[in-house]
């Protein structure tokens, strides 16, 4: 089986790096909330964590 790959140089801007930091914090907080509340479904985790995650300064467009 042949596998192809493409290498591309990308230097993220400080804005992108900032978004990644915020995203990592949001994910870690979601994991903490899920573990603390024994959330075993995405719906339960969403309901539990929505208000806490809304406090983060991140884009939230649909």
Protein Blocks (a to p, Z undefined) as FASTA:
>chain_A
ZZddddddddddfklmmmmmmmmmmmmmmmmmmmmnopabfklmmmmmmmmmmmpccddd
ZZ
